[in-house]
Amino acid sequence: MSQAIYQKMINEAIAAQKADLKVIGEKRGTSFTIADAKPYVEAVNGMTAGEGQSKEVINLHVHSVNAHYDILNELTDTVRPEDDPFVEHYQTPAILEVLYEADPAFRKSMEKFIDAIAENEALIGREATRRYGGFYGPTCVVDFAFAPGSTSNVVNTILSKLDIDKDHKKAILSSKSWGMNTSYGIGAAFAQSVEAGKTVAEAVKDEIAMLQMVYDTPVAAQAKLMQDLGHSSFDVKSYMQSYKDQMKNTILSAVEAGVHYGNIVTVPAYCVGDVAHHISQSMFNMAKDDVTMAIIEATSQVMENTLNRGLSEAKFESAYDVLGVATGSTATAVAAILEKDGFTVPMVIDLLTKRYTNYVQLYPNRGPAAELHNADFMDMIHRGSKIKSGGAKVRGVKVDLSPLDGNEILNNPQRYTYPACAITVRFSSLMRLADFPCLLTSEPVTATLMTNVIALNPKSPGSPARVCKDCASCTLVKRCQYCNWNSAV
């Protein structure tokens, strides 16, 4: 593969990250409006189809971001923090319904899967019970891989025994992984029903009914979920109808070009979150803290420097190498920041795992996604620690950690607390970011790079990640026997 493709990928990914950081740096501590996200949209509009890439895949990304931004601008001036996590969840439901209408065979496969959900009552009951009781420990209910306790794990288990088209299976699986088909996560209805006083048997029935609705009528399901949560920032039904109207031609063009349905339901969703989620009131509020902002900026610079080093040293042998270096470099940087305050990664994993156990007991009616970003954070620092201890090299590229040592704020924590006792300042900011690590992992970067990867392989589904994640939780309690990544459909 040509170096030009790697250069293009890096340029597009860094442009997306820098657009976010510039806006957040200028607007932190102020009131958010949808228009604040315009620089990110402009960065996305710079994405092009390079040599060997599918323009239809790139269009799915670019057109989706523009539709999302335009629709939100029509419907509201701002989005309140409580509603911003869900702005990424209105795209896949609409896309699925377009595919249902365009391809009756796919809809028929989906109906067989919907029937199979009810036929797997024992499985649904077991997994819902385990999530409710915290059996798997900290896990991500909407994991982009197959972690135990995730929706993907359960969906894959059902699909693996189902006699339907193999590509349809992969599309159904993708639609509830990197494709975000509604805001629902396995076990939520079950927990609500049990806490409301229903029997466990009744709760399992409620869980099955909700899961079936998610796939049968995804737009209506998402609207119901938002109504139940008290969403008030804008009319979600109007959003999804407008999105269907604006994206239909782009979706059908991708179908005509032979783009795998698994990619069609994935690419348009993961890329929109910077508009009213990463660039948002919650982010502006969190980034008011100078140390928190400095961590985001410094780790971003580590990533940019390391990617450019990999390019200049011709270390990249595949598009996945670019993605691996991007995410591995920031993971290493965060692990290095932890060490500055005398914290090790095993200490943090132990702390957050113990806290999770207490949290389950304190809040049995907790939201199904409560610990998902803590799980992401632990997985990130676990990986970063391994990279750092192995010579700070990822995919053969030495991680450039100099932006950490050169950062005025990170190296003067005494300015942000009682000066003589400034030994936990950076760690305290990292704990804030443990709930919202989206610009550390980084989501705009991974979304941009994954679209580029998928554009090079449009006929092969890019999600979920069919690899062992080496989950951080497993460093304390092994749960690998419950994972099914190596039997993915």
N, C-alpha and C positions, 0 to 999 in steps of 0.2 A: 504494500500500500504506500502511496506517495506521502512524503513529508508534508505536502501542501494540505492534505486532508487533516493531518494532526494539527497543523498550524491553524487551520480554519476552526476546528473544534475548540482549541484552546482560546482563540480570540472570541468566539461566540459565548463560551462559558464564562470567561472573565468579564466580558461586557455585561452579562446578566448580573453577576455578583456585584460588580462595581456600581451598576445602576441602583441596586438596592442600597448599598452602603452609602452612596452619595446622598440619596433622599433621606435615609434614616439619620445620617450625621447632621443634616441641615434641619430636619424637622423634629428630632427627638425632643420630647417634653411639650410638644404643641398638639393641636387638634388635627386629626387625620381627615382628609377628604379623598375621594376616589381619584381626583385629578393628580394627587401626589404620586400615583403609580405610573404616570405617563412616561417617565424616563425608562422604566423597565420595558414598557410596551415598545418604545423606540429601539431599545437594544434588541428585543426579539425580532423586530422588523428587519434587522440586519442579517438575520439567518438566511442562508442560501443553500441550495443543493449543490454539493461539490461533485467531483468526478466519482462516478459509480454510485451516487446516492439517489434515492427516490424523491422526486420533488413533491409527490403526493404525501409522503410522510412528513416532510418539512412543512408542507401546507397545513397538515393536521395540527401541528404545533403553533405555527404563526397565526393562522386564521382563528384558532380557538382562543388564544390570548387576546386578540383584537375584539372578537365577539364578546368575550367575558368583560373586557374593559368598557366597551360601548354600551352593553346591556346594563351593567351596574350604573354607569353614568346616567342612563335614562331613568333608572328606577330609584336612585337615591344619591345623596351627597356624601354619605359616609356609611360605615358599618360599625356597629357597636362591638366591643371586644368579645362579648359572649357569643356573637354570631359569626365572627370571622374564621373560626376553625373549619367551617363547613363550606366555604366558598369553592373548594376544590371538588365538591361532591354533587354538583348539579349537572356535570357534563356527561359522565358515563351513563347515567339513567336515560338521558335524552338520546344519546348515541345508540344505546341498545334498542330503543323503540324505533329509531330510524331503520336499524338493521332488521328488526322483526318485520317491519312493513315491506322492506326491500327483498327479503329472503325467507320465504315460508319454510324452507327446509331447516334453516337455523332456528326459527321460532319453534318448529316441531321438536327439534333436539332439546331446546330449552324447556319445553313442556314435559318432556320425559325426565329431565333433571328435576324439575319442580315436583313431579310425582314421586321421584326417588327420595326427595327430602323427607316426605311423610313415611316412606317405606323404611327409612333409617331412624326410626324413633329412638331405638336404644342408643345409637351413636350420638344423636342430638342431645338426648337426656344426659348421657355420660359427660360429654364435652361441656355442656352448659353448667352442669353441677360442678365440674372441676374448675371452671373459670370463676364461678360464684364463690367457691370456697378457697380460691387461691392455690389450688393443687400444684400448678405449674410454676409458681413463683412469679416474679416480674416478667411479663411477656407483652408482646404487642398484638392486640386483637386484630389489627389490620396489617400485619406483617407482610412485607413485600417478598418474603421467602416463605418457608413452611414451618416456622417455629411452632412447637406445641402450644395450644391455647389460642392459636390464630384462626381466623375465618378460612384462610387459604388451606390450612391443614385439614380442616373438616370437609371443605368443598372437594379437595383432591381425593380424600378417602371415599367420598360418595361417587365421584366421577370415575375412579379407577375400576369400579365394578359395573359400570353402566355401558350398555351396548348402543352407542351413538357414534356419529362421525368423529374421528380423532381430532380433526382441526376444530370442530365445534367444542369438543371438550376443553381444548386449550384456550379457546376464546372465552368460555364460561369461567374458567379458572382465572384468566387474566383480568376479567371484568371486576373481580373482587380482590385484586391485589394492587398492582400499580394503577390499574383502572379502578376508580373508586365508585362502585355502583352503590349509591346511597351512603349515608353516614352510619349505617347499621353494622354492629359487630356482634359476633356470635355470643349468645348468652344474656344479652341485655333484657329481652322480653321475659326470659325465665326469671332473672333476678328481680325484676319489678313485680312479677306476679307472686313470687314467693314472699317478698316483703309486704305485699298487699294482703297477705293472708290466705292465698290459694294453696291447694295441695300441690305437691311436687308433680304429680301426674297432670294436673291442670296446667301447671307452669310449662311443662314440656310441650303440651298441645299449643299453648300460646307462642312458644318459641318457634315451633314448626310453621305455624300460620304466618308469623312475621317474616321468617326466612323465605317462605314461598312468595309472599307479596313483593319482597325485594326483587325477585327475578321475574315475576309475572307482570307486575305493573310498577316498574321502578320509579317512574316519575311521581305517581300517586303515593308510593311508599316514602319517597324522600319528602314530599310535601307533608305527609302525616308525621314523620319523624320531627320535622322542623316545627310543626304546630304543637306537638307534644312538648317540645323543648322551650316553647315560648319565643321562637324567633320573631323579631319585629323590625329588622332593618330594611327589608324590602319584600315584595311579593314573590315568593320562590316559584310559584306556579307560572307567573308571567315570565320570570327569568328562563325557566326551562323550555317554555313554548317558544320564546324568542330565540333561544340557543338552537333549538331544533330547526327553526326556520332558516337561521343564518348559516348553520353548519351542514345542512343536508347535502348540498351540492359537493362540498369538500369531502364528506363521508362517502358519497356514492362514487366520486372520482377515485378515491382510494380503493374502494371495492373493485371498480372496473380495472384498476391497474394491478390487481392481484395482491394488494397489501393484506397480510393476515388479519383476520378479525380481531385476534388477540392484541395486535398493535393498534388497530383502529379504536378500540375501547380504552386503550392505555394512554397513548401519546397526548390526546387533547386535554386530559384531566390533570395530570401531574404538573403541567407547565403553568397553570393559571394562578397558583397560590400566592405568587408575589403581589398580585393585585388584591388588596384588602385582607391579606393574611400575613405575609412576611413584611410587606409595606402596609402597616395597619396601626390602629390606635394602640393595640396591645404591645406591638413592637416599639412604637414611639415612647410608650410608658416605660417599658423595660430598659430601653437604651438610654434613658435619662441618666442612669448611673454611668459615670465616666469609665470605671474599670470594666464594666460589662461591654461597653462600646469598644474599648481598647482591645479586649479579647477577640471580638468579632473582626476588627480591622487587622490585628496582627496575624491571626490565623489565616485570614484571606490573603495577606501578603506572602505568608509562607507557601500557600498553595500556588500563587502566581509565580513566585520565584522558582519553585520546584518544577512546575510544569515547563517553564521556559528552559530550565536546566536540562530536563529530559529531552526537550526538542533540540537544543543546541548540541547535546551529546549523542543525538540519534539513537536514543534508548528505546523508543517506542516501536514495537513490532506489530501491534494491532490496535484497533480503536479502543479495545477494552483496557489496554495498558494506560491510555490517557485517563480513563475513568478511574482506574485503580490508583494511579499516582495522585490524582486530584483528591480523592477521599482519604487515601492513606496519609497524605502530607498533613491535612488538617487534624486527623486523628492523632498523629504523632505530636503535633503542636499542642493540642489540648492536654495530652498526657504529660508533656514537658512543663506546661503551666502548673498542673497539679503538683509536680515535684518541687516547684519553686516555693511552695508553702509546706513542704515536708509530707505531702500526702502521696501515697502509692495507689495505683489502680485497684489492687485487691482490697485495700481499705475501703475505698469508695463503693465497690461492688458489694462488699459485706454490709456496709452501712445502709445502702439503698434497699438491699434485699431484706434486711431485718426490719427496716421501716415499712416496707411493703407488707410484711406479715402483720405488723401492728395496724396498718391502714385498713386491711381487709376486715379486721375485727372491729375497728372503730366505725367503719363505713360500709356495711354489707350492701347498701344500696348505691355504692359508688358508681360513677359512670364507667361504661365498659372500656373506655379509652384512657382512663385516669393515669395509668402507669406507662402508657405506650412510649412517651418520649424519654422517660427515665430508662426504659429498656434500650431505646436507641442510643442514648448517651453512654450507658454502660458498655454496649457493644462497640461503640466508637473508641472509647478510651482503652478498652481491652485490646483492640486491634492496634491502637497507637502505641501502647506499652510494648507489645511484642515487636513492632517495627523498630522502636527506639532502642530496645535492648539488643536487637539484632544488627546494630550498626547504623540505625536510622536510614535504611535504604528500602525503598518500595519499588518493585519491578526494575531493580537495578539502578534506580535514581536516588542519589543522596538527598535527603530532605534538608532544605535550607531553613534552619531555625533562627537565623540571625535577626529576622524581624521581631522576634520575642525579646532578645537582648537589647535591641535598639529602640524599643518602645518606651518613651518617657514615663507614661502612666503605669505600665505594668512593672516597671523597675523602681517605682517610688510609692509603694503601697501606704507608707506612713502618712501620705498626704490625704488619705481617705478614711482614716479612723483615728483612734488614740495613737499618736505617733510612736510612742515607746513600745507599743504592744501590737504592731501591725504584722501579725503572723498568720492571719486567716482571711485577709481581704480578697485575694484573688480566688481562693477557694469559695468564698461566699458568693462571688459573682458567678462562678462556674455552677453553683447549685441553682442559681436562677436560670442559667442557660440549660441546665439539665431538664427543665420543664419545657424549654423552647430552643432546642439546638439546631433549628432549621437552617441557619446561616453558618453553622460550623460543619455540618455533615457533607456538603451544603446542598440543599434542595434545588435552588435555581441552577446550580452547576450540574448536579446529577441529572436533572430534567433535560437540560440542554445537551449534555453529552449522550444520554441515553437515546434521545431523538436522533442524534447523529449516528449512533451505533445501529439503531433500528433502520434508519434510512439506507444503511449499507446492506442490511439483511431484512428487507421488508416482508419476505414471505415466511420468516421464522419468528415466532412470538418472543418478544424480549422480556416478558414477565410471566410468572414470578421468577426470582433468581433461583435457578436449579442447582444450588450448591449448599454445602454445609456452612452455616453462618459462624460456626464456632461461638455460639451464644455466650455472652458474659455470665449469664445466670448459671451456665453449666460448669463454671469453675468452682461453684459451691455445691450444687446438687445436680448430678447427671440426670438429664431427662431425654437423652438422645434416642432412647427406645421408643419414644412417642412421636418422633419426627418422621416425616415420610418424604423428604426431599429427593431421596434416591429412587423413589417409585412414583415420581411426578408423571402425570398424564402427558 
